[in-house]
Amino acid sequence: MPDVVDAATRSRMMSGIRGKNTKPEMLLRRGLHARGLRYRLHARDLPGSPDMVFPARRAVLFVHGCFWHGHDCHLFRMPGSRPDFWRTKIERNREVDRRAVDALREAGWRVAVVWECALKGRTRRDPDAVLDACALWAREGGDWLEIRGRDE
């Protein structure tokens, strides 16, 4: 399916998409701060530049957008225009994610991933439940936490 807007409009739209300070990330940051957790943001000295780093707890949290990270949920749909470009790009994003998580875990960090669909869309969970799960994991949890949208 061809794009519904011209190239200049699509370029302008895509340039407005940011990887930091997204709505799901801000919701988690505010909620975890309100629950007494303190963190560093976007630590570039760690693999994958985690969105939140809890240094004293050796824990990192990623907030993944379902489209950009190729999640298997209702928020992800492969674009119809330039499918080879998008398939390559999203596969590379997923590989970078895998490498970052592996490197962090090998270095002794605990890793959590919260997917966008857990906070948005028809499969979203209660935001307080997501925040409580993240806070509990940060304080006492195991090596790995992944929060996805609820099953339909």
Steps between C-alpha positions, in 0.01 A plus 500: 500500500650836402542780751196723545705820533770653282870452577551846653207455739617151599852634562363776724283250688787256554738773619256577781533151648741493790668213684525675836238649730214312335160489671544143628848584628381815676213311663745243638750764612241702689341194656826340611627830639175537697563151639835615639732360233784715369671436171729630228360563154630369167839385629716510190781318679291181515413272207176608334482830695225378736212742554533473878794377705478419870875490578483398866271211407699396189179518299404658168162555339423535130172642370457355151268639237319210336551626144870585519592180681278268294280372781247229419193696610215698348704824503752361251427471131766485233464805272378428148738744334870408482451167681860387447635817662268469800556127546878553503474798734273328752700176492814702570328679791405164647854368463642812668249447785609135541868593508443779752301276735760222473786741570320655796416163652857375451620811683273417795213738431136405550288592197133595461310576180162670500327489163289790375197270468502451878414870537311579180243348268239232549733266691620760749528407863407707802783760519521466879544124466783551250664758725463280808653203315793713381559647846488157666738360239742792540509455876493122536449331165696248304731534204230556238159665470293548187160669506287464189142590426245261643389211283181544303 
